[in-house]
Amino acid sequence: MAALPTDRLGFLLSFRGELTGARIRAALGVAGLHPRNAMTLMQLAPGATSQRELAVAMGLDPSQLVAILNELEAAGLAERRRDPADRRRHIVEITPAGTDALERIDEAVREAEKELFGDLTDAEQALLRGLLDRVVVDPAVHECGE
């Protein structure tokens, strides 16, 4: 007899991931952003960084990051400028409007996570995070549609 979808971790994770992703996207609607745009703002929150360092930190192809930064700049949430010390480098920084959007996003995502993970203890959440970190996924092989 064939295994049920819930017996297959891949199917279970995929299904739960789709539902979780939908809930997080709904939460991000408070700022009208896609998850990658919000994640980029989160990466920029601690301070300015080079565009190259940002791409590496996010595990993105530089061309993907350019598209995200174009959207964030058009919305006034981030800005790029040439590095005065090396004109070939771009420095990326969150704007005050980006910081405001990030505060709204953080609150909305915090509420979504309470709904999604509220039945898990702190220890169980930490365990889940650790287990998910160990799932082997190569972003270069599996392009995300976001």
C-alpha positions in Angstrom: 0.0 0.0 0.0 1.3 3.5 -0.8 2.2 5.8 2.0 -0.2 8.6 2.9 1.0 12.1 2.2 1.2 12.8 5.9 3.6 9.8 6.2 6.1 11.6 3.9 8.0 14.3 5.6 8.6 16.1 2.3 4.8 16.4 1.6 4.0 17.3 5.1 6.7 20.0 5.2 5.6 21.3 1.8 2.0 21.5 2.7 2.6 23.1 6.1 5.1 25.4 4.5 2.6 26.6 1.9 0.1 27.4 4.6 2.7 29.1 6.8 3.9 31.1 3.8 0.4 32.3 3.0 -0.1 33.4 6.6 3.2 35.3 6.6 2.5 36.9 3.3 -0.9 38.1 4.7 1.0 39.6 7.7 3.4 41.3 5.3 0.4 42.9 3.6 0.5 45.6 6.3 3.4 47.1 4.4 2.6 45.8 0.9 5.8 43.8 0.7 6.8 40.3 -0.5 8.7 38.1 1.9 12.1 38.7 0.2 11.6 42.4 0.4 10.8 42.2 4.1 13.8 39.9 4.7 16.0 42.4 2.9 14.8 45.2 5.2 15.5 43.0 8.2 19.0 42.4 6.9 19.5 46.2 6.5 18.1 47.1 9.9 21.4 46.8 11.8 23.1 49.3 9.5 24.5 50.0 6.0 26.2 47.2 4.1 27.7 46.7 0.7 25.4 45.3 -1.9 27.7 42.3 -2.4 27.8 41.5 1.4 24.0 41.7 1.4 23.6 39.2 -1.5 26.0 36.8 0.3 24.2 37.2 3.7 20.8 36.5 2.0 22.1 33.7 -0.2 20.9 35.5 -3.3 22.2 35.8 -6.8 23.3 39.5 -7.2 20.8 40.0 -10.1 17.9 38.8 -7.8 19.0 41.3 -5.1 19.2 44.1 -7.7 15.5 43.5 -8.5 14.5 43.5 -4.8 16.5 46.7 -4.2 14.9 48.4 -7.2 11.5 47.7 -5.6 12.6 48.9 -2.2 14.1 52.0 -3.6 11.0 52.8 -5.7 9.0 52.5 -2.5 11.4 54.7 -0.6 12.3 52.0 1.9 16.0 51.5 1.0 18.7 53.4 -0.8 21.9 52.6 -2.6 24.8 54.9 -3.0 28.3 54.6 -4.3 31.0 53.9 -1.7 33.2 57.0 -1.7 36.2 54.8 -1.0 35.5 52.4 -3.9 33.2 53.8 -6.6 32.6 50.2 -7.9 30.9 49.3 -4.6 27.3 50.2 -3.7 26.4 50.8 -0.1 22.8 49.8 0.8 20.9 51.4 3.7 17.4 51.3 5.1 15.6 54.6 5.0 13.5 56.0 7.9 10.4 55.0 5.9 11.9 51.5 5.7 12.4 51.4 9.4 8.8 52.4 10.0 7.6 49.7 7.6 9.9 47.2 9.4 8.3 48.0 12.7 4.8 47.4 11.2 6.0 44.1 9.6 7.7 43.0 12.9 4.4 43.4 14.8 2.3 41.7 12.2 4.7 38.8 11.8 4.9 38.4 15.6 1.1 38.1 15.7 1.1 35.6 12.8 3.8 33.5 14.6 1.7 33.5 17.8 -1.1 31.9 15.8 1.2 29.5 13.9 3.4 28.4 16.8 1.3 29.3 19.9 0.8 25.6 20.8 4.6 25.0 20.9 6.7 25.7 24.0 9.8 27.9 23.6 11.9 24.7 23.8 9.8 23.1 21.0 10.2 26.2 18.9 13.9 26.1 19.4 14.0 22.4 18.5 11.9 23.0 15.3 14.2 25.8 14.3 17.3 23.6 14.8 15.7 20.7 12.9 14.7 23.0 10.0 18.2 24.4 9.8 19.4 20.9 9.2 17.1 20.2 6.3 19.3 20.2 3.2 18.2 22.7 0.7 20.3 24.2 -2.0 18.7 27.5 -3.2 20.7 27.4 -6.4 18.9 24.2 -7.3 15.5 25.0 -6.0 14.5 28.5 -7.2 11.7 30.1 -5.1 8.9 31.7 -7.0 8.8 34.7 -4.7 
